[in-house]
Amino acid sequence: MPLAGRDAPAYVIGVLDRTNAAVPGRQPIFNVPAVITVLAALMLAVHGLRALVSADTDIDILALFAFIPARYDPSILSDGVLPGGVGADVWTFVSYAFLHGDVTHIGVNLLWLVAFGSPVARRFGAVRFLAFFAVTAAAGAGLHLLTHTGELVPMIGASAAISGCMAAAIRFVFAAHGFSGLGPAGFEYTVRAPAAPLSTVMRDRRVIGFVAVWFVINLAFGLGAPTGSADATVAWQAHIGGFIAGLLLFPLFDPVQRSRREPVSPGEPY
């Protein structure tokens, strides 16, 4: 008698009968929020464009959109030396995040953007996430400016904003019921569950361990750890600026309000 026949136990039929395998609503292999996909595509497009233009044009792009601390020091650069004027003084606090040094640089940043930006984007929504991305990028540029006053070397890369996403993610992904469940249901609960106050989050040993390792790695780069490229340096102060901004400013962007009580299980409404 066939194992998956009519008289077979229900659990056997459920496992072996493949007639309903192709049912609508199955989970896609890649489930990345649209805003993350758009940001990644834009960064790749910018990087591809820079690879196609001449070296002189690429220098012009960097001068117009990279973050250059000397732009804000009139004793180093007089007005008109760098293009863009007052507008560039403002937009380069964010536009630098869309420029990258090489394929490895953009590849690593996109990997971390998908990993940490996706849960934050699902929680915030596209508009809030874009605002959060811009604010943390600007915070990273601000700390870089304070620690590199008058420097002519341009800073590029999305690492500061991605560091902000890492900080925002730890505000809710380590929740008590967060990743304890397996599969999409537990993850969806994590994204939508109210976040605990920062004072509570920072008492979680998992969060403390993550933050400690993150700071050690960035300080190691600051002390001269190899970066994988002979000409590249890591703007670790910008990473720290973005991370701290993401950690502290998370409540301003979080649309999920804390409830009066904590749900007792991932399936319970709150």
C-alpha positions in Angstrom: 0.0 0.0 0.0 1.4 3.5 -0.9 2.7 5.4 2.1 0.8 8.5 1.1 -2.4 6.7 0.3 -5.8 7.7 1.7 -5.5 5.4 4.7 -2.0 6.6 5.7 -1.6 8.7 8.9 -2.1 12.5 8.3 1.5 13.3 9.3 2.8 10.9 6.6 0.5 12.4 3.9 1.7 15.9 4.9 5.3 15.0 4.5 5.2 12.8 1.4 2.3 14.1 -0.6 3.8 16.9 -2.9 0.6 17.7 -4.8 0.2 21.0 -2.8 3.9 21.9 -2.7 3.6 24.8 -5.0 1.1 26.8 -2.9 0.7 30.6 -3.2 2.2 32.7 -0.5 5.4 30.7 0.1 8.4 32.7 1.4 10.9 34.0 -1.2 14.5 33.1 -1.0 15.5 36.7 -0.7 13.1 38.7 1.4 14.8 42.2 1.5 12.7 45.3 2.1 12.2 47.4 -1.0 14.0 50.5 0.5 17.1 48.4 1.2 17.0 47.1 -2.4 16.7 50.7 -3.7 19.6 51.9 -1.6 21.8 49.0 -2.6 20.9 49.5 -6.3 21.7 53.2 -6.0 25.1 52.6 -4.4 25.9 50.0 -7.1 24.8 52.4 -9.8 27.0 55.2 -8.4 30.0 52.9 -8.1 29.4 51.6 -11.7 29.2 55.2 -13.0 32.5 56.1 -11.4 34.1 53.1 -12.9 33.1 54.2 -16.4 34.1 57.9 -16.3 37.6 59.3 -16.6 39.9 59.7 -13.7 39.5 63.5 -13.8 35.7 63.2 -13.8 35.9 60.8 -10.9 37.9 63.3 -8.9 35.3 65.9 -9.7 32.6 63.6 -8.3 34.6 63.1 -5.1 35.1 66.8 -4.7 31.4 67.4 -5.1 29.9 64.5 -3.1 32.6 63.1 -0.7 32.9 64.4 2.8 36.0 66.5 3.0 36.7 68.1 6.4 38.9 70.9 4.9 35.7 72.2 3.2 34.7 73.6 6.5 38.0 75.2 7.4 38.5 78.5 5.6 42.1 78.7 6.7 42.8 75.6 4.6 40.6 76.1 1.6 39.4 79.4 0.3 35.9 79.8 -1.1 35.5 78.3 -4.6 38.3 75.7 -4.3 35.8 72.8 -3.9 32.7 72.7 -6.1 29.1 72.9 -4.8 29.3 75.9 -2.5 26.9 76.1 0.5 24.8 73.2 -1.0 27.7 70.8 -0.9 28.5 71.9 2.6 25.1 70.4 3.5 24.6 67.4 1.2 28.1 65.9 1.6 27.1 65.0 5.2 25.0 62.3 3.6 26.1 61.9 -0.1 29.4 60.5 0.9 27.6 57.4 2.0 26.8 56.5 -1.6 30.5 56.5 -2.7 32.8 53.6 -2.2 36.5 52.9 -2.8 36.4 49.5 -4.5 34.4 46.4 -5.1 35.4 44.9 -1.7 34.4 48.1 0.1 30.9 48.3 -1.4 30.4 44.5 -1.2 31.1 44.4 2.5 28.9 47.4 3.2 26.0 46.0 1.2 26.3 42.7 3.1 26.0 44.5 6.4 23.3 46.8 5.1 21.1 43.8 4.2 21.8 42.0 7.4 21.2 44.9 9.8 19.3 47.4 7.7 16.5 45.0 6.8 15.0 44.4 10.3 15.3 48.1 11.0 13.6 49.0 7.7 10.8 46.6 8.3 10.2 48.1 11.7 10.5 51.8 10.7 9.0 51.8 7.2 10.7 53.3 4.2 10.3 57.0 4.9 11.5 56.7 8.6 14.3 54.4 7.6 15.6 56.8 4.9 15.5 59.7 7.5 17.3 57.5 10.0 19.9 56.5 7.4 20.6 60.2 6.6 20.8 61.3 10.3 23.2 58.5 11.3 25.3 59.2 8.2 25.4 62.9 9.1 26.3 62.0 12.7 29.2 59.9 11.5 30.4 62.7 9.3 30.1 65.1 12.2 32.3 63.1 14.5 34.8 62.6 11.6 34.9 66.4 11.2 35.6 67.0 14.8 38.5 64.5 14.8 39.9 65.4 11.4 39.7 69.2 11.3 41.1 70.6 8.1 41.9 67.3 6.5 41.9 67.2 2.7 41.4 63.4 2.5 37.8 62.6 1.4 35.7 60.2 3.5 33.4 57.9 1.6 31.3 54.8 2.4 28.0 53.9 4.1 29.7 52.4 7.1 28.6 55.1 9.5 24.9 54.8 8.6 25.2 51.0 8.7 26.7 51.3 12.1 23.6 53.3 13.1 21.5 50.4 11.8 23.5 47.9 13.9 22.8 50.1 17.0 19.1 50.4 16.2 18.8 46.7 15.6 20.1 45.8 19.0 17.4 48.0 20.6 14.9 45.3 19.7 16.3 42.1 18.2 17.6 40.8 21.6 14.1 41.2 23.1 13.1 38.4 25.4 10.8 36.8 22.9 12.7 38.0 19.9 14.7 35.3 18.2 13.7 32.5 20.7 11.2 31.2 18.2 12.3 29.7 14.9 11.1 30.8 11.5 9.3 33.9 10.1 6.8 34.1 12.9 9.4 34.7 15.6 11.2 37.2 13.4 8.1 39.1 12.5 7.2 39.3 16.2 10.7 40.7 16.9 10.3 43.5 14.3 6.9 44.6 15.7 7.3 44.1 19.4 7.7 47.2 21.6 11.3 48.0 22.4 12.6 48.1 25.9 14.2 51.3 27.3 17.9 51.8 26.6 18.7 51.3 30.3 17.1 47.9 30.1 18.6 46.9 26.8 22.1 47.8 28.1 21.8 45.3 31.0 21.4 42.4 28.5 24.7 40.5 28.4 24.2 39.7 24.8 23.9 43.4 24.0 26.9 44.2 26.2 28.9 41.5 24.4 27.9 42.8 20.9 28.7 46.4 21.7 32.0 45.5 23.3 33.2 43.4 20.3 32.0 46.1 17.9 34.0 48.9 19.7 37.1 46.7 20.1 37.0 46.0 16.3 36.7 49.7 15.4 39.4 50.7 17.9 41.6 48.1 16.5 41.2 49.7 13.0 42.0 53.0 14.6 45.2 51.7 16.0 46.3 50.4 12.6 44.9 47.0 12.1 45.1 45.9 8.4 42.1 46.8 6.2 42.7 44.6 3.2 43.9 47.4 1.0 47.3 49.1 1.1 45.8 52.5 0.4 42.6 52.3 2.5 42.1 53.6 6.0 39.0 53.0 8.1 37.1 56.1 9.3 36.4 54.5 12.6 35.4 57.7 14.3 32.6 58.0 11.8 31.5 54.5 12.6 31.3 55.4 16.3 29.4 58.6 15.5 26.8 56.7 13.5 26.5 53.9 16.1 26.0 56.3 19.0 23.4 58.3 17.0 21.5 55.1 16.1 21.5 53.9 19.7 20.4 57.1 21.2 18.0 58.4 18.5 16.2 55.1 17.9 13.1 56.2 19.9 12.6 59.3 17.7 12.1 57.0 14.6 10.5 54.0 16.1 6.8 53.8 15.2 6.2 50.9 17.6 5.1 52.3 21.0 5.7 50.4 24.2 2.7 48.7 25.6 1.7 48.8 29.3 2.6 45.1 29.6 4.9 42.7 27.8 3.3 39.9 25.8 3.9 36.5 27.2 4.4 34.7 23.9 5.3 35.5 20.3 1.8 34.7 19.1 0.0 36.9 21.7 -1.2 40.3 20.4 0.2 43.4 22.2 
